[in-house]
Amino acid sequence: MEKVLKDLVLTNSDEIVRMWMSQVEKNQQGEFYQSISEEMLENTNREFVNVIFEGIKKGEIVKTPLDEFSERLINLGWPLTYLTDGMQVFRRSLVKFIIQRWDDLDFSQAEYVYELGDEYFSWVLEKVDEWVDPLINELVSEYSGSWENIVSLQRVALQELSAPLIPVMDNITIMPLIGTIDTERAKMVMESLLDGVIKHNAEVVLIDITGVPIVDTMVAHHIIQAAEAVRLIGSRCILVGIRPEIAQTIVNLGIDLGKFPTKSSLRKGFQTALELTNREIVEHHNQENEIENLIDSLDRSDNE
């Protein structure tokens, strides 16, 4: 009987797809779907239902199409509910179609046959579940796996960006910090700082906390630790970006930042870094400007 049932479904796949598409489109009225073009939505729906039928036809989980489809959905930002809702609609459409066509089925070669009104309905549900449930589980599993992988890669990328060390001049580097500094990030700042100082042969490191919204005892403690670690490997730290409210907080908390220089702006900190590396800023007058000034003075002399 199961072969007869599967042959019916596969032979009439176009009609089942139309039933499924009609019902799915009614359910796809949320805010997310309104931002998607009709062409993309229709193409994705058709690809989805093709993946489903491919699984039913093979009688086993076809991993490659499932993997590719799930990964593509995540890359496009489609929600997991698209898969779960779509599969439930497919289940209902399949059961409805089989019941409608039950009288047309040829069970002459079947070993046993359920008559209408007996246990045929529960048997149909059982068979449809056997086809659909593994696909649901695999789709959700692949989606979740791909999602976790992407989130993991994004987390690594964010960590790399959260504590960058930027060489701006020979022996001078800057580490701009933005956002909240917790224990995990502080550890990453320390590692990046020490590795960067050695890599760039930095004599002075400017730690810019302009983008750090709150500097409490814990944050100050982490910064002091980082500065002390840099000092131990032969370099110096300058803390820049001390806003008035942060200065007041540091004073109220009784935090001692006297072991290394602090400046209110990156510009002042950079000037100090130049002094510490025996350099200074020298104004250079453009020769063209000098020539223009000379011509202007000659013109004024002629007019006089």
C-alpha positions in Angstrom: 0.0 0.0 0.0 2.8 2.4 0.8 4.2 2.1 -2.7 0.8 2.9 -4.2 0.6 5.9 -1.9 4.0 7.2 -2.8 3.4 6.7 -6.5 0.2 8.8 -6.2 2.1 11.6 -4.5 5.0 11.7 -6.9 2.9 11.4 -10.0 0.7 14.3 -8.9 3.5 16.4 -7.4 2.5 19.4 -9.6 -1.0 19.5 -8.1 0.3 19.1 -4.6 2.8 21.9 -5.2 -0.1 24.2 -6.3 -2.0 23.3 -3.2 1.0 23.9 -1.0 2.0 27.2 -2.7 -1.6 28.5 -2.4 -1.7 27.8 1.4 1.9 29.0 2.1 1.4 32.3 0.3 -1.6 33.0 2.5 0.5 32.4 5.6 3.4 34.5 4.4 1.9 37.9 5.2 4.3 39.0 8.0 6.6 42.0 8.1 9.6 39.9 6.9 7.9 38.6 3.8 6.7 42.0 2.8 10.3 43.1 2.4 10.9 40.3 -0.1 10.1 40.6 -3.8 7.4 38.3 -5.1 9.8 36.7 -7.5 12.3 35.8 -4.8 9.5 34.5 -2.6 8.1 32.3 -5.3 11.5 31.0 -6.4 12.4 30.1 -2.8 9.1 28.4 -2.2 9.5 26.3 -5.3 13.1 25.4 -4.4 11.8 24.4 -0.9 9.1 22.2 -2.2 11.5 20.6 -4.7 13.9 19.7 -1.9 10.9 18.1 0.0 9.9 16.0 -3.0 13.4 15.0 -3.7 13.6 13.6 -0.1 10.3 11.7 -0.5 11.4 10.3 -3.9 14.7 9.1 -2.7 13.2 7.6 0.4 16.1 9.0 2.5 17.6 12.2 3.6 19.3 14.0 0.7 21.9 15.9 2.6 23.5 18.1 -0.1 20.4 19.8 -1.3 19.2 20.3 2.3 22.6 21.7 3.4 22.7 24.1 0.5 19.1 25.3 0.9 19.4 25.8 4.6 22.7 27.7 4.3 21.3 29.9 1.6 18.3 30.8 3.8 20.6 31.8 6.6 22.8 33.9 4.3 19.6 35.7 3.0 18.3 36.2 6.6 15.3 34.0 6.4 13.8 32.9 9.7 13.6 29.3 10.9 9.8 29.6 11.0 9.8 29.6 7.2 11.0 26.0 7.3 8.9 24.7 10.1 5.7 26.4 9.0 6.3 25.4 5.4 6.8 21.7 6.4 3.6 21.7 8.4 1.6 23.2 5.5 3.1 20.5 3.3 2.1 17.8 5.7 -1.5 19.0 5.7 -1.6 19.5 2.0 -0.3 15.9 1.4 -2.9 14.4 3.8 -5.7 16.4 2.2 -4.7 15.4 -1.3 -4.4 11.7 -0.5 -7.8 11.6 1.2 -9.4 13.3 -1.8 -7.9 10.8 -4.2 -8.4 7.7 -2.1 -11.1 6.2 -4.2 -8.9 6.5 -7.3 -6.1 4.4 -5.9 -5.4 1.0 -7.3 -4.7 -1.4 -4.5 -5.0 -4.6 -6.6 -1.4 -5.5 -6.1 -1.3 -4.5 -2.5 -1.0 -7.1 0.3 -3.6 -5.4 2.4 -6.0 -2.5 1.9 -7.7 -0.2 4.4 -11.3 0.5 3.6 -12.8 3.9 3.9 -14.2 4.3 7.4 -11.7 1.8 8.9 -8.2 2.7 10.0 -7.1 4.2 6.6 -7.0 7.8 8.0 -4.6 7.0 10.8 -2.5 4.9 8.4 -2.3 7.8 6.0 -1.2 10.2 8.8 1.4 7.7 9.9 2.9 7.3 6.4 2.9 11.0 5.8 4.7 11.5 9.2 7.3 8.9 8.2 8.0 11.0 5.1 7.9 14.5 6.5 9.3 14.2 10.1 12.8 13.2 9.0 12.9 16.1 6.6 11.8 18.5 9.2 14.4 17.3 11.7 17.1 17.4 9.1 16.2 20.8 7.8 16.1 22.3 11.3 19.3 20.5 12.2 21.1 21.8 9.1 19.7 25.3 9.6 20.8 25.4 13.3 24.2 24.0 12.5 24.8 26.5 9.7 23.5 29.3 12.0 25.8 28.3 14.8 28.8 28.2 12.4 28.0 31.6 11.0 27.5 33.1 14.5 30.8 31.5 15.6 32.7 33.1 12.7 31.0 36.5 13.4 32.0 36.2 17.0 35.7 35.6 16.0 35.5 38.5 13.6 34.0 40.8 16.2 36.7 39.8 18.7 39.4 40.6 16.3 37.8 44.1 15.7 37.1 44.7 19.4 40.8 45.2 20.4 42.7 46.4 17.3 46.3 47.6 17.6 47.1 50.2 14.9 50.7 51.2 14.2 50.6 54.9 13.3 54.4 55.6 13.3 57.6 53.8 14.0 57.5 52.7 17.6 54.1 54.2 18.3 50.8 52.3 18.2 47.2 53.1 19.1 44.5 50.8 20.6 41.1 52.4 20.3 38.5 50.7 22.6 34.8 51.0 21.9 31.9 49.7 23.9 31.7 47.9 27.3 34.8 46.1 28.6 34.0 42.9 30.5 36.4 40.3 31.9 36.5 38.2 28.6 37.2 41.3 26.5 39.8 42.6 28.9 41.7 39.3 28.6 41.6 39.7 24.8 42.8 43.3 25.0 45.7 42.2 27.1 46.7 39.5 24.7 46.3 41.7 21.6 48.2 44.5 23.3 51.2 42.4 24.3 51.4 40.6 20.9 51.1 43.9 19.1 53.7 45.6 21.1 56.2 42.9 20.2 55.1 42.6 16.6 55.3 46.3 15.9 58.3 46.9 18.1 56.3 49.6 19.9 57.9 51.9 22.5 54.7 53.7 23.3 51.1 52.5 23.1 48.1 54.9 23.3 45.0 53.3 24.8 42.1 55.4 23.6 39.0 55.0 25.9 37.0 57.7 24.2 34.4 55.2 23.0 34.1 53.4 26.4 30.8 54.6 27.9 31.5 53.5 31.5 34.8 53.4 33.4 34.3 51.7 36.8 36.6 50.0 39.2 36.8 46.8 37.1 37.5 48.6 33.8 40.2 50.7 35.5 41.7 47.6 37.0 41.9 45.9 33.7 43.5 49.0 32.1 46.1 49.2 34.9 46.9 45.5 34.5 47.4 46.0 30.7 49.6 49.0 31.2 51.7 47.2 33.8 52.1 44.2 31.5 53.3 46.5 28.7 55.8 48.1 31.0 57.2 44.7 31.9 58.1 44.1 28.3 59.9 47.4 28.0 57.2 49.8 26.5 55.0 52.5 27.9 51.3 53.2 27.9 49.4 56.5 27.6 45.8 56.5 28.5 43.9 59.0 26.3 40.2 60.0 26.0 39.7 60.9 29.7 36.4 62.8 29.6 35.4 65.1 32.5 32.8 62.7 33.8 35.2 59.8 33.6 37.9 61.8 35.4 35.4 62.5 38.2 34.3 58.9 38.4 38.0 57.8 38.7 38.6 60.3 41.5 35.4 59.3 43.4 36.4 55.7 43.1 39.9 56.4 44.5 41.5 54.7 41.5 45.2 55.4 41.1 46.2 56.0 37.5 49.5 57.7 38.4 51.7 55.0 37.1 51.3 56.0 33.5 50.5 59.3 31.7 46.8 60.2 31.0 45.6 62.7 28.4 42.2 64.1 27.6 42.5 63.7 23.8 44.3 61.5 21.3 46.1 64.5 19.9 47.6 65.4 23.2 48.5 61.8 23.8 50.2 61.6 20.4 52.3 64.7 21.1 53.4 63.0 24.4 54.2 59.8 22.5 56.5 61.8 20.1 58.3 63.4 23.1 58.8 60.0 24.7 60.4 58.7 21.4 62.6 61.9 21.1 60.5 63.4 18.3 58.5 66.6 17.8 56.1 68.2 15.5 57.7 70.9 13.3 55.6 73.2 11.1 56.6 73.1 7.5 55.7 76.1 5.4 54.7 75.4 1.8 57.1 76.9 -0.7 54.2 77.8 -3.0 52.5 79.8 -0.3 55.7 81.7 0.3 56.0 82.5 -3.4 52.3 83.7 -3.5 52.9 85.9 -0.5 56.0 87.4 -2.2 54.0 88.1 -5.4 51.2 89.7 -3.3 53.7 92.0 -1.6 55.2 93.0 -4.9 51.7 93.7 -6.3 51.0 95.9 -3.3 54.3 97.7 -3.8 53.5 98.4 -7.5 50.0 99.8 -6.6 51.5 102.1 -4.0 
